[in-house]
Amino acid sequence: MLTVSLAGLRAIEALAVHGSMTAAASALGYTPSAISQQIARLSRDVHQQLVEHQAGRTTLTPAGRVLAESASRIVVELESMSAELQAQSDTVTGTLTVAAFPTATRGVLPGATEELTRAWPDLSLRLIEADSHRAVELVARGTADLAVAHDWMAIPLTLPEGLQARHLGDDLSDVLAHHTHPLVGRASVDLDELRGDRWLYEPGSVAHDFLLNAFQHTPNPTRFTHIVTEYASQIGLVGVGLGLALVPRMGRGPLPPSVRVLPVTAPPLRRIYGVWRTPTGRRPALTAALAVLETVCARLEQDT
């Protein structure tokens, strides 16, 4: 009977997914040297060359690709088995890696982390800040256990195969404008009334996708001007009159005196989700984290 190293299977599966020794090591929390050693041991176990080194790159051989595909299925089964075993215990322990988009990292994770560690002192949390798309990808790749992700009303969340999601709450967004904007003071404005304005935006973000969708029937090549990733930076630039910004309330903080909220009819709404790999769904640490995140999101909705 063939006997192989579980660590080696995880290593070669990570190499296949992430594409390099360095990236695989980062995903698994090891050094590249350790990953290389685990794959070398696995190669000896199966009596096959699994990787080859060319021009400074490490690639899988045909035998390596076969083993990596099998390793992927084995890792899924192991995750499912581990979650089922942990579900037999009432104790929440171990390490849970949570990837969350920036405003959730700022607005939700501090409170949720405090509640989780107070209730379950044997639970260790590891946080990764990443945009919503990337957070889901980190869960799909096995780098994170749980993603806090979001979508917009017109752009629903799409999940890769093998992932599940739970709706945790909603987050309203406001259009922010300089205090001299002609529509400031109106009881409400329609988003279409802002079609001629210039916007601060982050390319590829869900907010940018939402605005593109909202204005798809009113082409304007100069609409999106300043490329600004952070909402705090967008607010600062709105404050000096450089454009409008669509900014969620979650984690936004107080606005400077020169910035006003334009009350939009049917304000844009982000839906917040927890996303995890299906085999890990019964893991107590995961279910505990989802419950606390839902509670914190509900509390934030009441406050805003």
C-alpha positions as CSV (number, residue, x, y, z in Angstrom):
1,M,0.0,0.0,0.0
2,L,1.2,3.5,-0.9
3,T,2.0,5.6,2.1
4,V,2.3,9.4,1.6
5,S,2.9,12.4,3.8
6,L,-0.2,14.5,4.5
7,A,2.0,17.6,4.7
8,G,3.4,16.8,1.3
9,L,-0.1,16.5,-0.2
10,R,-1.0,19.9,1.2
11,A,2.2,21.3,-0.1
12,I,1.8,20.1,-3.7
13,E,-1.8,21.0,-3.7
14,A,-0.8,24.6,-2.6
15,L,1.9,24.7,-5.3
16,A,-0.7,23.7,-7.9
17,V,-3.1,26.4,-6.7
18,H,-0.7,29.3,-6.0
19,G,1.8,28.7,-8.8
20,S,5.1,29.1,-6.9
21,M,6.9,27.8,-3.8
22,T,6.9,31.3,-2.3
23,A,3.1,31.7,-2.7
24,A,2.4,28.2,-1.5
25,A,4.5,28.7,1.6
26,S,2.7,32.0,2.3
27,A,-0.7,30.3,2.0
28,L,0.3,27.4,4.4
29,G,2.3,29.5,6.8
30,Y,5.6,27.8,6.1
31,T,8.9,28.9,4.5
32,P,9.6,28.0,0.9
33,S,12.4,25.7,2.0
34,A,9.9,23.7,4.2
35,I,7.5,23.4,1.3
36,S,10.3,22.2,-0.9
37,Q,11.3,19.6,1.7
38,Q,7.7,18.3,2.0
39,I,7.4,17.9,-1.7
40,A,10.8,16.2,-1.9
41,R,9.6,13.7,0.7
42,L,6.4,13.1,-1.2
43,S,8.4,12.5,-4.3
44,R,10.3,9.8,-2.5
45,D,7.1,8.3,-1.1
46,V,5.6,7.8,-4.6
47,H,9.0,7.2,-6.4
48,Q,8.2,9.8,-9.0
49,Q,9.7,13.2,-9.9
50,L,6.9,15.7,-9.0
51,V,8.5,19.1,-9.8
52,E,11.1,20.5,-12.1
53,H,13.1,23.7,-11.9
54,Q,13.5,25.8,-15.0
55,A,14.8,29.4,-15.3
56,G,14.2,30.0,-11.6
57,R,10.6,28.6,-11.7
58,T,9.3,25.5,-10.1
59,T,6.6,23.7,-12.2
60,L,4.8,20.4,-11.7
61,T,5.7,17.4,-13.8
62,P,2.8,15.3,-15.3
63,A,3.1,13.0,-12.3
64,G,3.0,16.1,-10.1
65,R,-0.2,17.3,-11.7
66,V,-1.9,13.9,-11.2
67,L,-0.9,13.9,-7.6
68,A,-2.0,17.5,-7.1
69,E,-5.4,16.8,-8.4
70,S,-5.8,13.8,-6.1
71,A,-4.4,15.9,-3.2
72,S,-7.1,18.5,-3.8
73,R,-9.8,15.9,-3.3
74,I,-8.1,14.4,-0.3
75,V,-7.7,17.8,1.4
76,V,-11.5,18.5,0.9
77,E,-12.3,15.1,2.5
78,L,-9.9,15.8,5.3
79,E,-11.5,19.2,5.9
80,S,-14.9,17.6,6.0
81,M,-13.8,14.9,8.4
82,S,-12.0,17.4,10.7
83,A,-15.1,19.6,10.8
84,E,-17.4,16.7,11.6
85,L,-15.0,15.6,14.4
86,Q,-14.8,19.1,15.8
87,A,-18.6,19.4,15.7
88,Q,-18.8,16.5,18.3
89,S,-17.2,18.9,20.8
90,D,-18.9,22.0,22.3
91,T,-15.5,23.7,22.6
92,V,-14.5,26.3,20.1
93,T,-10.7,26.0,19.7
94,G,-8.0,26.2,17.0
95,T,-7.1,28.9,14.5
96,L,-9.6,30.6,12.3
97,T,-8.3,32.8,9.4
98,V,-10.8,35.5,8.4
99,A,-10.4,37.6,5.2
100,A,-12.5,40.7,5.2
101,F,-12.9,43.7,2.9
102,P,-11.4,47.0,4.3
103,T,-14.5,48.7,5.7
104,A,-15.6,45.5,7.4
105,T,-12.0,45.1,8.8
106,R,-12.4,48.6,10.3
107,G,-16.1,48.6,11.2
108,V,-17.0,44.9,12.0
109,L,-13.9,42.9,12.8
110,P,-12.8,44.8,16.0
111,G,-16.0,44.2,17.8
112,A,-16.5,40.7,16.5
113,T,-12.9,39.7,17.4
114,E,-13.3,41.0,20.9
115,E,-16.6,39.1,21.4
116,L,-15.2,35.9,20.0
117,T,-12.0,35.9,22.0
118,R,-13.8,36.8,25.2
119,A,-16.3,34.0,24.7
120,W,-13.8,31.4,23.4
121,P,-10.3,32.2,24.9
122,D,-8.9,29.0,23.2
123,L,-9.8,30.3,19.7
124,S,-7.0,32.1,17.8
125,L,-8.1,34.5,15.1
126,R,-5.9,35.5,12.1
127,L,-7.1,38.4,10.1
128,I,-6.4,39.3,6.5
129,E,-7.6,42.5,4.9
130,A,-8.5,42.1,1.2
131,D,-11.1,43.5,-1.2
132,S,-14.3,41.5,-1.4
133,H,-13.4,39.5,-4.6
134,R,-10.0,38.7,-3.2
135,A,-11.4,37.6,0.2
136,V,-13.6,35.0,-1.5
137,E,-10.7,33.9,-3.6
138,L,-8.6,33.3,-0.5
139,V,-11.3,31.1,1.0
140,A,-11.6,29.2,-2.3
141,R,-7.8,28.6,-2.3
142,G,-7.8,27.5,1.3
143,T,-5.7,30.4,2.5
144,A,-8.5,31.7,4.6
145,D,-11.3,29.8,6.5
146,L,-13.9,32.5,6.3
147,A,-14.5,35.6,4.1
148,V,-16.5,38.6,4.9
149,A,-17.6,39.8,1.5
150,H,-20.3,42.0,0.0
151,D,-22.3,42.7,-3.1
152,W,-24.6,45.4,-4.4
153,M,-28.3,45.1,-5.1
154,A,-27.8,45.1,-8.9
155,I,-24.6,43.0,-8.8
156,P,-25.2,39.8,-6.8
157,L,-22.4,37.8,-5.2
158,T,-21.1,34.9,-7.3
159,L,-19.3,32.0,-5.6
160,P,-16.9,29.5,-7.0
161,E,-17.9,25.9,-6.8
162,G,-17.5,24.4,-3.3
163,L,-18.3,27.6,-1.4
164,Q,-21.3,28.6,0.6
165,A,-22.5,32.0,1.9
166,R,-24.7,33.3,4.7
167,H,-26.2,36.8,4.7
168,L,-24.9,38.7,7.7
169,G,-26.6,42.1,7.3
170,D,-26.9,45.1,5.1
171,D,-24.9,48.4,4.7
172,L,-26.3,51.5,3.2
173,S,-24.1,53.7,1.0
174,D,-24.3,57.5,0.6
175,V,-23.3,59.8,-2.2
176,L,-20.9,62.3,-0.7
177,A,-20.4,65.8,-2.2
178,H,-18.7,69.1,-1.5
179,H,-20.9,71.5,0.4
180,T,-21.1,73.8,-2.7
181,H,-22.6,71.1,-4.9
182,P,-25.9,72.5,-6.4
183,L,-28.0,69.6,-5.2
184,V,-26.9,69.9,-1.5
185,G,-29.9,70.7,0.6
186,R,-32.4,68.7,-1.5
187,A,-34.6,66.3,0.5
188,S,-33.6,63.6,-2.0
189,V,-31.9,63.1,-5.4
190,D,-32.1,60.4,-8.0
191,L,-28.8,58.8,-8.9
192,D,-29.5,59.5,-12.5
193,E,-29.4,63.3,-11.7
194,L,-25.7,62.8,-11.0
195,R,-24.9,61.4,-14.4
196,G,-23.0,64.5,-15.4
197,D,-20.8,64.6,-12.3
198,R,-17.3,63.4,-11.9
199,W,-16.6,60.5,-9.5
200,L,-13.7,59.3,-7.4
201,Y,-13.4,55.6,-7.7
202,E,-11.4,52.4,-7.2
203,P,-11.1,50.4,-10.5
204,G,-12.5,46.9,-10.3
205,S,-14.2,47.5,-7.0
206,V,-17.8,46.4,-6.5
207,A,-18.8,50.1,-5.9
208,H,-17.2,51.0,-9.3
209,D,-19.1,48.1,-11.0
210,F,-22.3,49.4,-9.4
211,L,-21.8,52.9,-10.8
212,L,-20.9,51.6,-14.2
213,N,-24.2,49.6,-14.2
214,A,-26.2,52.6,-12.9
215,F,-24.9,54.9,-15.7
216,Q,-24.7,52.4,-18.5
217,H,-27.3,54.2,-20.5
218,T,-25.6,57.6,-20.1
219,P,-22.1,57.2,-21.6
220,N,-19.6,59.8,-20.3
221,P,-15.9,59.0,-20.8
222,T,-14.9,61.7,-18.4
223,R,-17.2,60.6,-15.6
224,F,-14.5,58.6,-13.6
225,T,-11.5,60.8,-13.0
226,H,-9.4,60.3,-9.9
227,I,-8.4,56.7,-9.1
228,V,-8.6,56.4,-5.3
229,T,-8.6,53.1,-3.5
230,E,-9.3,54.1,0.2
231,Y,-12.7,55.5,1.2
232,A,-11.0,57.8,3.7
233,S,-8.9,59.3,0.8
234,Q,-12.0,59.6,-1.4
235,I,-13.7,61.6,1.4
236,G,-10.7,63.9,1.8
237,L,-10.8,64.6,-2.0
238,V,-14.6,65.2,-1.9
239,G,-13.9,67.7,0.8
240,V,-11.9,69.9,-1.6
241,G,-14.4,69.6,-4.4
242,L,-12.6,67.1,-6.7
243,G,-15.7,64.9,-7.3
244,L,-18.4,62.7,-5.8
245,A,-17.9,59.4,-4.0
246,L,-20.2,56.5,-3.2
247,V,-19.2,55.6,0.3
248,P,-20.7,52.9,2.6
249,R,-21.6,53.9,6.1
250,M,-19.9,50.9,7.7
251,G,-16.6,52.1,9.2
252,R,-17.0,55.5,7.6
253,G,-16.5,57.6,10.7
254,P,-17.4,61.4,11.0
255,L,-17.4,63.5,7.9
256,P,-15.3,66.7,7.6
257,P,-17.3,70.0,7.6
258,S,-16.9,70.5,3.9
259,V,-18.6,67.2,3.0
260,R,-22.3,66.7,2.7
261,V,-24.5,63.6,2.2
262,L,-26.8,63.7,-0.9
263,P,-29.8,61.7,0.2
264,V,-30.3,59.3,-2.8
265,T,-33.8,57.9,-3.5
266,A,-33.6,54.2,-2.8
267,P,-30.0,54.5,-1.5
268,P,-27.5,51.9,-2.8
269,L,-27.3,48.9,-0.5
270,R,-24.5,46.5,0.1
271,R,-25.3,43.0,1.4
272,I,-22.7,41.6,3.7
273,Y,-22.0,37.8,3.6
274,G,-19.9,35.3,5.4
275,V,-18.3,32.8,2.9
276,W,-16.7,29.4,3.7
277,R,-15.8,26.2,2.0
278,T,-18.7,23.7,2.2
279,P,-16.7,20.9,3.9
280,T,-15.9,23.1,6.9
281,G,-19.5,24.2,7.5
282,R,-20.0,22.2,10.7
283,R,-16.7,23.4,12.3
284,P,-17.6,25.1,15.7
285,A,-15.2,27.9,15.2
286,L,-16.8,28.8,11.9
287,T,-20.4,28.7,13.2
288,A,-19.4,30.7,16.3
289,A,-17.7,33.4,14.1
290,L,-20.7,33.6,11.8
291,A,-23.1,34.0,14.7
292,V,-21.0,36.8,16.2
293,L,-20.5,38.6,12.9
294,E,-24.3,38.5,12.3
295,T,-24.9,40.1,15.7
296,V,-22.3,42.8,15.2
297,C,-23.7,43.6,11.7
298,A,-27.2,43.9,13.1
299,R,-26.0,46.2,15.8
300,L,-24.3,48.5,13.3
301,E,-27.5,48.6,11.2
302,Q,-29.4,49.9,14.2
303,D,-26.7,52.5,15.0
304,T,-26.8,53.9,11.5
